Amino acid sequence: MDEATFAGIKRYVGFDARTSATLRSVAPRIASAIPAIIDDFYATIEGDPDARVAITGGKEQIARLKHSLEAWLRSSLDGPHDATWVARRERIGLVHVRVGLQQRFMLTAMARIRTGLIQALHVVDPSQSAARADAERALHQLLDVELAVMLDAYHSYLSEGIRSHERLATIGQLAASVGHELRNPLGIIESSLYLAQQRLKKLDVVDPQLEKHHHKIQKQIGQCSTIIKNLLDLARDRPPRRKAQLLHPLLLRVTEDLALDTKLVFDLDEDLQVDVDEDDFGHLMSNLIGNASEAMAGGGTVTVRAARRGAGTELTVTDEGPGVPSNIRDRIFDALFTTKARGTGLGLALCRRIVRAHSGELELISSGKGACFRLWFPDSPAEPASSPGS
């Protein structure tokens, strides 16, 4: 959300410097009520079968979320209510989208928090004074702004999703019509090259210059085949065939054929598992590790770290290259967007599609140096147990 939009929202609800000052004065008076408000918030989520599907990590995740909600409430009251503050609220809204929390639950959850804060204010200040009325108005203005920012995050994410699906639909139509047409001539070129090489061997002709050009042709055929495969993979809508398996040997299989000019390091427990489609995971990691290696132009280390997080497995792929410029960070997962002179713009778009098909998370996160991509794959949901008496 840009500054002008944020300023317009605050102006519309009457949120100003006086509101911020009132909220700061209210914060210590209602601080003791915040834990009860948070407990009520998550008890309501856990009690609703449609809402609790967003909680995949059990009690450990709820404990972390409670801590985050408390920090959010305190920062909401304390401020400062500036660009950094609104950016954090946007990230919260995006997390809600990614975990599948429907907008109606976000709206009703905010209503419960609103009710809890107003009730807490009434307890500490039961009078009908003008000061309490100002405090109550400030709380309403705060939560109205919070809600507007989070809803804007929903809108932005879903709008981008629609645009992305439209691009992918166009690519799918292109792939279906062009992929078959290109595979046939590529197959003929490849078989003809093979026959020519066999003929030269039979004639006992050794020509290093000719062999060099044969190698170039073979390499270009491989690149064309990869582009066609990426197009078709990006356009397909096959659900992943997921299976829980040991991560370390899976990574070794994925990377054994990668021609990397850099050092590759794995930092993970030998018994760590991941619940993924092996082919999709291989394509995903090949893209990310290959990109990381290319970014360092032959020098440095690509590090893959992994650990359990909640009810799933988290991985990071980090390089020591120049990193991703801030002005394109929001576009790198768009289909057909690339900064490479000979890139197709399909690799990261395909990575995002694979992760989303697994109901996982993929994002570019801040790191001290280079680029760092964070992935999270949830465990496959367990089969629902039979209800008592069924």
HELIX and SHEET records of a PDB file:
HELIX    1   1 GLU A    3  VAL A   13  1                                  11    
HELIX    2   2 ALA A   17  ILE A   30  1                                  14    
HELIX    3   3 ALA A   31  ALA A   33  5                                   3    
HELIX    4   4 ILE A   34  GLU A   46  1                                  13    
HELIX    5   5 ARG A   52  ALA A   54  5                                   3    
HELIX    6   6 GLY A   58  ASP A   78  1                                  21    
HELIX    7   7 ALA A   83  ARG A   98  1                                  16    
HELIX    8   8 GLN A  103  VAL A  124  1                                  22    
HELIX    9   9 ALA A  130  LYS A  202  1                                  73    
HELIX   10  10 PRO A  208  ALA A  235  1                                  28    
HELIX   11  11 LEU A  247  THR A  255  1                                   9    
HELIX   12  12 GLU A  278  ALA A  295  1                                  18    
HELIX   13  13 SER A  326  ILE A  328  5                                   3    
HELIX   14  14 GLY A  347  ALA A  357  1                                  11    
SHEET    1   A 2 LYS A 243  LEU A 246  0                                        
SHEET    2   A 2 GLN A 273  VAL A 276 -1                                        
SHEET    1   B 5 LYS A 263  ASP A 267  0                                        
SHEET    2   B 5 THR A 301  ARG A 308  1                                        
SHEET    3   B 5 GLY A 312  THR A 318 -1                                        
SHEET    4   B 5 CYS A 372  PRO A 378 -1                                        
SHEET    5   B 5 GLU A 361  ILE A 365 -1                                        
END                                                                             
